[in-house]
Amino acid sequence: MATMMAPRRLVDASRAMLEYGDEALLMGGGTATVLMLKQGMVNVEHLVSLREVVDEEFRAIRVAEGYLHIGAGVPLSDVSTHEVIRRYAPALGAASAVVGNIRVRNMATLGGVIAESDYASDPPAVLVSLDAECVIHNSGETRVAKVEDVQTGFYETSLETGDVIASVRVPLGFSDHHQAYARLTSRTASDRPCTGVALRLAIDGGRVREAAVVVGGVAPAPVRLPDVVQLNGATLSLIEPRMIAERLVRGLRPISDERASSDYRRHLTAVLIARLLTEAKHDARRVVR
Amino acid sequence: MMSDGEARVTGALRFVLDRTYPGMVHAAGVRSSRPHARIVSVDTSQALQYPGVLAVLTGEEAPERSTSGFRFGDSVVDQPVLAWDVTRYAGELVALVVAQRQDQARAAAQAVVVEYEDLPFVVDAFEAVQPDAPVVHEETPDNRCGDWSMTVGDLAEGWRAADRVYEADYYSPPASHVPLEPHVALARWHEGSLTVDTSTQAPWLVASVLSRTFALDIADVRVVSGNVGGAFGSKVDATIEPATAYAARQLGVPVRYELTREEVYYTVGKHAAHVAIRTGVTNDGILCAREVSVIWNSGAYATSTPDAAGSGMIRSLGPYRIPHAELRSVAAYTHSVPSGPFRGAMTSQLTWAYESQLDDIAADLGLSSFEIRRRNVLVDGDIYLDGKPVHDMKYLQMLDEMESAARQFGADAVSRPGAVRGVGIALMIKTTLTPSRSEARVVLQQDGTADVYTSAVEMGQGAVRALRSIAATELDLDPNDVRLESPDTAVTPFDSMSASSRTTFSVGAAIADACAKIRVERSANATAATEAVGVYQSHGGLAALKDPDLGEVTAHWHQGGAVVEVEIDTDTGRPLVTKSHAVCFAGRVVSPEDVRRQIEGCVIFGLGPALYEELVLEDGRVANPNFAGYLIPSSAEIPRTLSTNALEGETAEIHGIAEMNVPVVAPAVGNAVKNAIGHRFTRLPIRAEDIYRVLARPWPAYEEVE
């Protein structure tokens, strides 16, 4: 049975992790950690819980210096409902709202979701589509890394011993972009996503200036679809969503698991992209009117 | 009178899981990782060093092995309390670690090292009955632990009368009951007598199994049940009680053993079944011959499967007038999780076959699903497979009601463009547990209140409210003035089990019998406290097929039907049951609100095996023993229209209603899917990806790209 400590400062959590090394596990809301412990997937001597951390940076949601800052300790239920997030990063709110159930969302934290790096998770694809970055503390030092550079594989991250994600920041420049997230489950609605698509479109005068499509749930980490540059310059009202969607997923080689085979996943991803693009067209029309 | 629903969902209700014994210690299971292997050694040395650990018990060291055999079972005493020498399925209990605390026991259980030597295994029942299949039990070299057959009429004559013959195979995979409360047992010994508190539907059955396992007089075994947090058949047979009792005796202290969620999946599952069905029909759609061959997967141990396979045989003809039939029902041992009754036991697998095939026959003959059934369903006076006339048959009424419900489903818009819909129906017939016995002791107090002692188990089905209501009606009391004692074999009299939709019917009959006696006594002396024992007893069952003098094959026939609307997203293949109407025959409704909830619960429960649930075996091991891998319906899957009706009969006795609308869901959904997309699925569950592959409808844009 592991011992548990709950420091009040990020720096103390970081130092404890440095002291214990591989014998300890850092825990955010605990929704993933507890499952892993129960299933015997991890076996550690110490748990360092972030539940009691009081650092403002770890808890706050605020806008400053060109970024939306979200404390890594903010639970997903707050991410999904907070007015400021809804205004500046609505897709992140949408993706957080469909994670697990309300009991899970009340416990799971945004930083925990990134650090767990579970491929079948909703928020990471949106974070990548918004060029989100992690502000990482390690023993008093601070550095910044893009979410897509932090999540490197199946339950793998580039985080090093002593690293604690303090906050996540999203450039404000995307807040007037069209943002959306949608997911499909292949079994019940409470299943984890079989595929999830984050779409971001910068639209000027009815034309797409810049586009990002990021797919989650289909690979060890979120996948940016590179062919999305083809959308740049396109007149939104004239695009053929299905045709574009099919093109975008052509290079995608999804994993196969109990939820879906690879080619079914690719197809579902195309369906989602097409639906999101169709929605974007309708939204644009509404805006023009 | 309030139901316990609010207490149940808010957590205020105390379950067996919440019980403690003073001075108790905790057990944790060490489970086999191999489907079939010789157990070369069990190294307990490391585990014994763990904090709090008191003992690690293995089958190898059990003293009973030379006396009672250290095995238990209901029909066949074949299941080791703890495996030794050989393990017959992945997930089998190989050792028990006992420690001061549960977390200590569970941690130490990880440190028990078992060395195996793999043996050939078979997990599919059809393969298990082939000549060269690996043998599960040496005593049963053909792997058949049950083998039943019966002939109705003269099948050759039936084929001669048929204009057309249809033949198909259907498969239902293993599934899990997923009770929210895991199995839990607490055992203690006092001067050679044993007390076990356990989350069971059948305290008297468990007491009987324990008395045989430990060579005790039944009077020296006390089994206490209570509020059970869901069971659905998974808590009928003895499971962990023998191992827990063994640990308590070896250590000389009370022991509690609570299964982890993962272990629940390894303890008991639904019978997987292959059903081959051949049906002869005239050009007018009259069924004239049917041949059914079922192979049930018993898993590694027999539990109640041998007789259950016989019950399955009787239920395999369907609710139809078919004069000529041959029915065969085989239960096969395999190297997989032992199977037990699964809400509407040994029926869902059959309805999946005969109701799917009947719709295909109807389509081929150009008849509607309703019409072909109207021409063939049992009506009062028809001679059924037991050679006796049936009565209280409500199928025609059900069909009318289902057809009118289907019309009312209406033509509201599909939820997204391109979605398609289909409507499907299904009927079912089922025997109830026969023979069976229920006893009740009723005490009418001088203050005008009553105490009722029965061994009925409340597991959320509403038994307490229904039984109190029956006693109140019989004694002309307010239901709030009737107390119902919790099941405890030291206090409450015999009852076969709370299963097979029999509790309200048979325990209710025993209560009514006792109350009638009290009324007689009270007519003589209006003020005395009086007490009476009532009995319900049915005779017959499978034995009555051969010797009708023994009684009835079933106390009565359970009847149910459902019509569902399924919407399929043709882009993704995702199916969703959007509307349903379910109907069953209740004989007489005791508690209308509970009846409605039970029927709704049946439909929701039935959606699981229809669309989502399968215990996946990979290399003989359960690959999805958790909620993330084994998905049960959630609130998002509940049909938006979910209507129910329980039919009554003026002179009918009470019929249970807890299962009748489970077996109809999968075939109704399958028939609706067929009507929506034109494809017949013969294997459950019907998954979104399978539907998508059938549609194989490339988007128009696919070809144009480039």
HADDOCK unambig.tbl for C-alpha pairs under 7 A between the chains (distance, minus, plus):
assign (segid A and resid 186 and name CA) (segid B and resid 688 and name CA) 6.13 0.50 0.50
assign (segid A and resid 187 and name CA) (segid B and resid 612 and name CA) 6.09 0.50 0.50
assign (segid A and resid 188 and name CA) (segid B and resid 631 and name CA) 6.56 0.50 0.50
assign (segid A and resid 188 and name CA) (segid B and resid 633 and name CA) 6.27 0.50 0.50
assign (segid A and resid 188 and name CA) (segid B and resid 634 and name CA) 6.89 0.50 0.50
assign (segid A and resid 188 and name CA) (segid B and resid 637 and name CA) 6.91 0.50 0.50
assign (segid A and resid 189 and name CA) (segid B and resid 636 and name CA) 6.19 0.50 0.50
assign (segid A and resid 190 and name CA) (segid B and resid 634 and name CA) 6.61 0.50 0.50
assign (segid A and resid 191 and name CA) (segid B and resid 628 and name CA) 6.93 0.50 0.50
assign (segid A and resid 242 and name CA) (segid B and resid 701 and name CA) 6.27 0.50 0.50
assign (segid A and resid 243 and name CA) (segid B and resid 701 and name CA) 5.25 0.50 0.50
assign (segid A and resid 243 and name CA) (segid B and resid 702 and name CA) 6.89 0.50 0.50
assign (segid A and resid 243 and name CA) (segid B and resid 705 and name CA) 6.47 0.50 0.50
assign (segid A and resid 246 and name CA) (segid B and resid 702 and name CA) 6.79 0.50 0.50
assign (segid A and resid 264 and name CA) (segid B and resid 689 and name CA) 6.88 0.50 0.50
assign (segid A and resid 268 and name CA) (segid B and resid 572 and name CA) 6.27 0.50 0.50
assign (segid A and resid 271 and name CA) (segid B and resid 571 and name CA) 6.76 0.50 0.50
